[in-house]
Amino acid sequence: MKISKPPDVLVAMGLGSCIGVALYDPVTKVGGMLHVLLPAADAMDKDAKRTKFANPGIYDFVEAMVKAGARKTNLVAKIAGGASLLNNSAQVGQRNAEECIKVLDELKIRIESKDVGGESGRTVYFDTATGQMTVSTLAKGKKTI
Amino acid sequence: MSGNSEHMDTMQADILREIANIGAGHASTALSMMLETTIEQTIPEVSLVALGDMMDLLGGAERVVVGVSVTVSGDIEGYLIMLLDVERAKEMVNAIRNQPPELDENGEIFSYLDRSALKETLNIMAGSYLTAIAQLTNLDGVPSPPSIAVDMLGAILSQPLAAAGESSDYVLYFKSGLFGRTIESGSGSDKFAGDLLLVPNKKSYQTLLDSLGCG
Protein backbone atom coordinates (compact mmCIF):
# COMPACT_ATOMS: atom_id res chain seq x y z
CA MET A 1 0.00 0.00 0.00
CA LYS A 2 1.30 3.40 -1.02
CA ILE A 3 -0.39 6.73 -0.39
CA SER A 4 0.84 9.98 -1.83
CA LYS A 5 0.05 13.40 -3.29
CA PRO A 6 0.84 15.17 -6.59
CA PRO A 7 3.13 15.06 -8.47
CA ASP A 8 3.71 11.44 -7.54
CA VAL A 9 2.74 8.61 -9.88
CA LEU A 10 2.19 5.31 -8.12
CA VAL A 11 3.12 2.10 -9.94
CA ALA A 12 2.21 -1.57 -9.57
CA MET A 13 4.37 -3.62 -11.94
CA GLY A 14 3.59 -6.94 -13.53
CA LEU A 15 0.13 -7.63 -12.15
CA GLY A 16 -1.27 -11.01 -13.14
CA SER A 17 -4.04 -12.35 -10.97
CA CYS A 18 -3.26 -9.52 -8.54
CA ILE A 19 -5.28 -6.31 -8.57
CA GLY A 20 -4.10 -2.73 -8.34
CA VAL A 21 -6.77 -0.84 -6.40
CA ALA A 22 -6.42 2.93 -6.60
CA LEU A 23 -8.35 5.27 -4.32
CA TYR A 24 -8.47 9.00 -4.95
CA ASP A 25 -9.90 12.08 -3.31
CA PRO A 26 -10.24 14.56 -6.20
CA VAL A 27 -10.63 17.49 -3.76
CA THR A 28 -7.58 17.03 -1.56
CA LYS A 29 -5.68 15.12 -4.31
CA VAL A 30 -4.68 12.39 -1.91
CA GLY A 31 -4.22 9.21 -3.92
CA GLY A 32 -3.15 5.70 -3.10
CA MET A 33 -2.71 2.24 -4.53
CA LEU A 34 -3.07 -1.16 -2.89
CA HIS A 35 -1.62 -4.32 -4.42
CA VAL A 36 -4.12 -7.11 -3.72
CA LEU A 37 -2.78 -10.65 -3.96
CA LEU A 38 -5.72 -12.68 -2.65
CA PRO A 39 -9.44 -12.20 -2.13
CA ALA A 40 -10.39 -12.78 1.49
CA ALA A 41 -8.38 -13.70 4.54
CA ASP A 42 -10.07 -16.95 5.59
CA ALA A 43 -7.09 -19.21 6.04
CA MET A 44 -4.62 -16.54 7.03
CA ASP A 45 -2.18 -16.77 9.87
CA LYS A 46 -3.16 -14.46 12.71
CA ASP A 47 -0.23 -12.17 12.09
CA ALA A 48 -0.22 -12.34 8.28
CA LYS A 49 0.03 -9.11 6.40
CA ARG A 50 -3.56 -7.85 6.08
CA THR A 51 -2.92 -5.67 3.08
CA LYS A 52 -2.30 -8.55 0.70
CA PHE A 53 -6.01 -9.42 0.90
CA ALA A 54 -8.87 -7.46 -0.69
CA ASN A 55 -10.70 -8.12 2.56
CA PRO A 56 -9.60 -6.76 5.06
CA GLY A 57 -6.89 -4.91 3.09
CA ILE A 58 -9.19 -2.38 1.40
CA TYR A 59 -10.76 -1.44 4.77
CA ASP A 60 -7.28 -0.72 6.15
CA PHE A 61 -6.44 1.15 2.96
CA VAL A 62 -9.45 3.47 3.33
CA GLU A 63 -8.53 4.19 6.96
CA ALA A 64 -4.98 5.04 5.93
CA MET A 65 -6.27 7.32 3.16
CA VAL A 66 -8.39 9.22 5.69
CA LYS A 67 -5.40 9.52 8.01
CA ALA A 68 -3.40 10.95 5.10
CA GLY A 69 -5.97 13.71 4.62
CA ALA A 70 -8.59 12.28 2.24
CA ARG A 71 -12.32 12.54 3.01
CA LYS A 72 -14.03 9.20 2.90
CA THR A 73 -17.12 10.58 1.16
CA ASN A 74 -14.96 12.02 -1.64
CA LEU A 75 -13.20 8.77 -2.44
CA VAL A 76 -13.49 7.18 -5.86
CA ALA A 77 -11.83 3.96 -7.00
CA LYS A 78 -10.20 2.54 -10.11
CA ILE A 79 -9.13 -1.06 -10.34
CA ALA A 80 -7.08 -3.11 -12.79
CA GLY A 81 -5.71 -6.64 -12.87
CA GLY A 82 -7.22 -10.02 -12.09
CA ALA A 83 -6.02 -11.76 -15.25
CA SER A 84 -5.77 -15.50 -15.70
CA LEU A 85 -2.47 -16.27 -17.40
CA LEU A 86 -2.03 -19.91 -16.64
CA ASN A 87 -5.17 -21.89 -17.20
CA ASN A 88 -4.35 -24.46 -14.53
CA SER A 89 -5.06 -22.11 -11.67
CA ALA A 90 -7.97 -21.72 -9.35
CA GLN A 91 -9.38 -18.55 -10.90
CA VAL A 92 -7.62 -16.39 -8.33
CA GLY A 93 -7.79 -13.39 -10.65
CA GLN A 94 -11.53 -13.53 -11.04
CA ARG A 95 -12.11 -14.07 -7.32
CA ASN A 96 -9.79 -11.15 -6.54
CA ALA A 97 -11.75 -8.83 -8.83
CA GLU A 98 -15.10 -9.94 -7.41
CA GLU A 99 -13.93 -9.43 -3.84
CA CYS A 100 -12.49 -5.97 -4.55
CA ILE A 101 -15.76 -4.88 -6.16
CA LYS A 102 -17.76 -6.32 -3.25
CA VAL A 103 -15.68 -4.59 -0.57
CA LEU A 104 -15.73 -1.24 -2.39
CA ASP A 105 -19.49 -1.58 -2.70
CA GLU A 106 -19.81 -2.28 1.03
CA LEU A 107 -17.76 0.83 1.70
CA LYS A 108 -19.99 2.79 -0.71
CA ILE A 109 -16.99 3.82 -2.78
CA ARG A 110 -17.84 4.32 -6.44
CA ILE A 111 -15.71 2.48 -8.97
CA GLU A 112 -15.10 5.05 -11.70
CA SER A 113 -13.50 2.61 -14.09
CA LYS A 114 -12.00 -0.82 -14.17
CA ASP A 115 -9.93 -3.05 -16.41
CA VAL A 116 -10.08 -6.58 -15.05
CA GLY A 117 -9.87 -10.14 -16.33
CA GLY A 118 -8.34 -11.23 -19.62
CA GLU A 119 -5.15 -13.21 -20.11
CA SER A 120 -2.46 -10.52 -20.06
CA GLY A 121 -0.27 -9.15 -17.33
CA ARG A 122 -0.60 -5.45 -16.58
CA THR A 123 1.58 -2.69 -15.24
CA VAL A 124 -0.57 0.00 -13.67
CA TYR A 125 0.32 3.67 -13.13
CA PHE A 126 -1.83 5.95 -11.02
CA ASP A 127 -1.28 9.69 -11.38
CA THR A 128 -2.16 11.52 -8.17
CA ALA A 129 -2.27 14.85 -10.02
CA THR A 130 -5.09 13.82 -12.37
CA GLY A 131 -6.62 10.70 -10.81
CA GLN A 132 -5.98 8.88 -14.06
CA MET A 133 -4.94 5.26 -14.22
CA THR A 134 -2.80 4.06 -17.11
CA VAL A 135 -2.75 0.35 -17.82
CA SER A 136 0.09 -1.09 -19.85
CA THR A 137 0.14 -4.60 -21.35
CA LEU A 138 2.73 -6.27 -23.57
CA ALA A 139 0.22 -7.08 -26.28
CA LYS A 140 -1.83 -3.90 -26.44
CA GLY A 141 0.41 -1.13 -25.12
CA LYS A 142 -0.95 1.62 -22.89
CA LYS A 143 -4.45 2.81 -22.29
CA THR A 144 -5.91 5.24 -19.79
CA ILE A 145 -8.96 4.37 -17.76
CA MET B 1 9.98 -24.06 10.93
CA SER B 2 6.68 -23.16 12.48
CA GLY B 3 4.23 -20.31 12.44
CA ASN B 4 5.28 -17.35 10.40
CA SER B 5 8.97 -17.90 10.75
CA GLU B 6 11.05 -16.23 8.09
CA HIS B 7 14.11 -18.25 8.93
CA MET B 8 15.15 -21.77 8.34
CA ASP B 9 18.13 -23.34 9.96
CA THR B 10 21.18 -24.52 8.05
CA MET B 11 20.26 -28.17 8.39
CA GLN B 12 16.81 -27.59 6.94
CA ALA B 13 18.22 -25.50 4.12
CA ASP B 14 20.75 -28.21 3.28
CA ILE B 15 18.09 -30.88 3.18
CA LEU B 16 15.76 -28.82 1.03
CA ARG B 17 18.65 -27.95 -1.29
CA GLU B 18 19.44 -31.63 -1.67
CA ILE B 19 15.81 -32.37 -2.55
CA ALA B 20 15.96 -29.65 -5.22
CA ASN B 21 19.31 -30.96 -6.44
CA ILE B 22 18.01 -34.47 -6.96
CA GLY B 23 14.73 -33.30 -8.48
CA ALA B 24 16.32 -30.86 -10.90
CA GLY B 25 19.11 -33.33 -11.66
CA HIS B 26 16.60 -35.86 -12.92
CA ALA B 27 14.71 -33.15 -14.77
CA SER B 28 17.84 -31.92 -16.54
CA THR B 29 18.77 -35.48 -17.50
CA ALA B 30 15.33 -35.86 -19.06
CA LEU B 31 15.77 -32.58 -20.93
CA SER B 32 19.23 -33.60 -22.02
CA MET B 33 17.97 -36.88 -23.48
CA MET B 34 15.14 -35.13 -25.25
CA LEU B 35 17.39 -32.47 -26.81
CA GLU B 36 20.33 -34.83 -27.29
CA THR B 37 22.62 -32.26 -25.77
CA THR B 38 24.45 -31.78 -22.52
CA ILE B 39 22.46 -29.98 -19.87
CA GLU B 40 24.15 -28.85 -16.71
CA GLN B 41 22.50 -27.47 -13.64
CA THR B 42 23.64 -24.92 -11.13
CA ILE B 43 23.70 -25.64 -7.42
CA PRO B 44 20.08 -25.04 -6.47
CA GLU B 45 19.11 -22.05 -4.45
CA VAL B 46 16.61 -22.68 -1.73
CA SER B 47 15.23 -19.43 -0.42
CA LEU B 48 12.58 -18.39 1.98
CA VAL B 49 11.77 -14.82 0.99
CA ALA B 50 9.14 -12.21 1.65
CA LEU B 51 6.43 -12.35 -1.02
CA GLY B 52 7.27 -8.84 -2.22
CA ASP B 53 10.97 -9.57 -2.69
CA MET B 54 10.66 -12.59 -4.94
CA MET B 55 10.23 -10.66 -8.20
CA ASP B 56 13.38 -8.62 -7.61
CA LEU B 57 15.36 -11.78 -6.98
CA LEU B 58 14.23 -13.18 -10.32
CA GLY B 59 14.99 -10.11 -12.43
CA GLY B 60 12.11 -7.73 -11.76
CA ALA B 61 8.33 -7.90 -12.17
CA GLU B 62 8.43 -6.46 -15.70
CA ARG B 63 11.04 -8.83 -17.12
CA VAL B 64 9.44 -10.50 -20.15
CA VAL B 65 9.64 -14.26 -19.92
CA VAL B 66 8.16 -17.43 -21.26
CA GLY B 67 6.62 -19.20 -18.30
CA VAL B 68 5.48 -22.80 -18.43
CA SER B 69 3.84 -24.12 -15.32
CA VAL B 70 2.18 -27.15 -13.82
CA THR B 71 0.30 -27.32 -10.58
CA VAL B 72 1.35 -30.12 -8.29
CA SER B 73 -1.15 -31.98 -6.16
CA GLY B 74 -0.91 -34.91 -3.78
CA ASP B 75 1.30 -35.05 -0.68
CA ILE B 76 3.23 -32.14 -2.14
CA GLU B 77 1.16 -29.23 -3.38
CA GLY B 78 2.34 -26.19 -5.24
CA TYR B 79 3.68 -25.12 -8.59
CA LEU B 80 6.57 -26.21 -10.75
CA ILE B 81 7.52 -23.49 -13.20
CA MET B 82 10.04 -23.22 -16.01
CA LEU B 83 11.10 -19.65 -16.79
CA LEU B 84 12.94 -18.86 -20.00
CA ASP B 85 14.00 -15.62 -21.60
CA VAL B 86 12.20 -15.29 -24.93
CA GLU B 87 15.39 -15.82 -26.96
CA ARG B 88 16.22 -18.94 -24.97
CA ALA B 89 12.73 -20.29 -25.48
CA LYS B 90 13.16 -19.76 -29.22
CA GLU B 91 16.39 -21.77 -29.10
CA MET B 92 14.66 -24.51 -27.19
CA VAL B 93 11.83 -24.68 -29.73
CA ASN B 94 14.42 -24.80 -32.50
CA ALA B 95 16.23 -27.64 -30.77
CA ILE B 96 13.07 -29.67 -30.27
CA ARG B 97 11.33 -29.06 -33.59
CA ASN B 98 14.39 -28.61 -35.80
CA GLN B 99 12.88 -25.39 -37.08
CA PRO B 100 12.75 -21.87 -35.70
CA PRO B 101 9.54 -20.70 -34.00
CA GLU B 102 6.76 -19.41 -36.22
CA LEU B 103 4.38 -16.54 -35.59
CA ASP B 104 0.88 -17.81 -35.00
CA GLU B 105 -2.18 -16.35 -36.73
CA ASN B 106 -2.61 -13.79 -33.94
CA GLY B 107 0.95 -12.56 -34.30
CA GLU B 108 2.09 -14.31 -31.13
CA ILE B 109 5.76 -15.23 -31.01
CA PHE B 110 5.15 -18.94 -30.78
CA SER B 111 2.77 -21.03 -32.84
CA TYR B 112 0.44 -23.59 -31.30
CA LEU B 113 2.94 -26.37 -32.01
CA ASP B 114 5.84 -24.31 -30.59
CA ARG B 115 3.90 -23.76 -27.40
CA SER B 116 3.01 -27.40 -27.30
CA ALA B 117 6.69 -28.34 -27.60
CA LEU B 118 7.61 -26.08 -24.68
CA LYS B 119 4.77 -27.48 -22.60
CA GLU B 120 5.85 -31.03 -23.38
CA THR B 121 9.37 -30.14 -22.28
CA LEU B 122 8.17 -29.10 -18.86
CA ASN B 123 5.79 -32.05 -18.74
CA ILE B 124 8.73 -34.43 -19.08
CA MET B 125 10.91 -32.49 -16.66
CA ALA B 126 8.13 -32.20 -14.09
CA GLY B 127 7.54 -35.93 -14.20
CA SER B 128 11.25 -36.58 -13.60
CA TYR B 129 11.55 -33.93 -10.89
CA LEU B 130 8.57 -35.17 -8.92
CA THR B 131 9.40 -38.85 -9.35
CA ALA B 132 12.88 -38.20 -7.97
CA ILE B 133 11.41 -36.43 -4.95
CA ALA B 134 8.94 -39.27 -4.46
CA GLN B 135 11.75 -41.84 -4.46
CA LEU B 136 13.63 -39.82 -1.89
CA THR B 137 10.80 -38.89 0.43
CA ASN B 138 7.93 -41.28 -0.32
CA LEU B 139 5.78 -38.23 -0.95
CA ASP B 140 3.89 -38.11 -4.18
CA GLY B 141 3.33 -35.00 -6.25
CA VAL B 142 1.26 -35.31 -9.39
CA PRO B 143 1.70 -32.67 -12.10
CA SER B 144 -1.28 -31.20 -13.95
CA PRO B 145 -1.15 -30.69 -17.71
CA PRO B 146 1.14 -27.70 -18.35
CA SER B 147 0.08 -24.24 -19.37
CA ILE B 148 2.19 -21.52 -20.94
CA ALA B 149 2.25 -17.74 -21.08
CA VAL B 150 4.59 -15.15 -22.56
CA ASP B 151 4.27 -12.13 -20.34
CA MET B 152 5.74 -10.11 -17.50
CA LEU B 153 7.41 -12.20 -14.80
CA GLY B 154 5.25 -10.66 -12.10
CA ALA B 155 2.08 -11.58 -13.93
CA ILE B 156 3.19 -15.15 -14.55
CA LEU B 157 4.20 -15.72 -10.95
CA SER B 158 1.27 -14.02 -9.30
CA GLN B 159 -0.95 -17.09 -9.18
CA PRO B 160 1.74 -19.39 -7.76
CA LEU B 161 2.62 -16.67 -5.26
CA ALA B 162 -1.02 -16.22 -4.35
CA ALA B 163 -1.24 -19.94 -3.62
CA ALA B 164 1.97 -19.92 -1.58
CA GLY B 165 0.97 -16.68 0.13
CA GLU B 166 -2.44 -17.89 1.21
CA SER B 167 -1.16 -18.88 4.61
CA SER B 168 2.18 -17.16 4.81
CA ASP B 169 3.87 -13.86 4.01
CA TYR B 170 6.94 -15.78 2.97
CA VAL B 171 7.43 -18.06 0.05
CA LEU B 172 9.83 -20.95 -0.17
CA TYR B 173 11.22 -21.62 -3.58
CA PHE B 174 13.72 -23.99 -5.08
CA LYS B 175 15.53 -22.55 -8.07
CA SER B 176 17.80 -24.50 -10.36
CA GLY B 177 19.51 -22.91 -13.33
CA LEU B 178 19.80 -25.22 -16.31
CA PHE B 179 22.51 -24.64 -18.90
CA GLY B 180 22.65 -26.26 -22.28
CA ARG B 181 25.75 -26.59 -24.41
CA THR B 182 25.39 -24.42 -27.44
CA ILE B 183 22.72 -26.09 -29.44
CA GLU B 184 23.17 -24.93 -33.00
CA SER B 185 26.77 -23.82 -33.25
CA GLY B 186 28.26 -26.56 -31.11
CA SER B 187 31.06 -24.23 -30.08
CA GLY B 188 31.08 -25.69 -26.60
CA SER B 189 30.29 -22.46 -24.80
CA ASP B 190 27.57 -22.56 -22.22
CA LYS B 191 24.23 -21.06 -22.99
CA PHE B 192 21.80 -20.08 -20.39
CA ALA B 193 18.69 -22.18 -20.80
CA GLY B 194 16.46 -21.16 -17.95
CA ASP B 195 15.27 -21.59 -14.41
CA LEU B 196 13.21 -24.32 -12.91
CA LEU B 197 11.27 -23.23 -9.84
CA LEU B 198 9.43 -25.39 -7.38
CA VAL B 199 7.12 -23.36 -5.18
CA PRO B 200 5.48 -25.65 -2.63
CA ASN B 201 2.74 -24.24 -0.48
CA LYS B 202 3.52 -23.79 3.17
CA LYS B 203 1.93 -27.00 4.34
CA SER B 204 3.96 -28.95 1.80
CA TYR B 205 7.37 -27.70 2.76
CA GLN B 206 6.66 -28.69 6.33
CA THR B 207 5.61 -32.09 4.96
CA LEU B 208 8.88 -32.32 3.01
CA LEU B 209 10.96 -31.58 6.10
CA ASP B 210 8.95 -33.97 8.27
CA SER B 211 9.39 -36.78 5.76
CA LEU B 212 13.15 -36.49 6.18
CA GLY B 213 12.93 -36.38 9.95
CA CYS B 214 13.82 -32.75 10.10
CA GLY B 215 10.60 -30.95 10.99
Interface residues (C-beta under 8 A of the other chain):
Chain A: M13 G14 L15 G16 S17 C18 L37 L38 A43 M44 D45 D47 A48 K49 K52 A83 S84 L85 L86 N87 N88 S89 A90 V92 G93 E119 S120 G121 R122 T123 L138
Chain B: G3 N4 L51 M55 G60 A61 E62 V64 G67 S69 V70 T71 S144 P145 P146 S147 I148 A149 V150 D151 M152 L153 G154 A155 I156 L157 S158 Q159 L161 A162 A163 G165 E166 S167 S168 D169
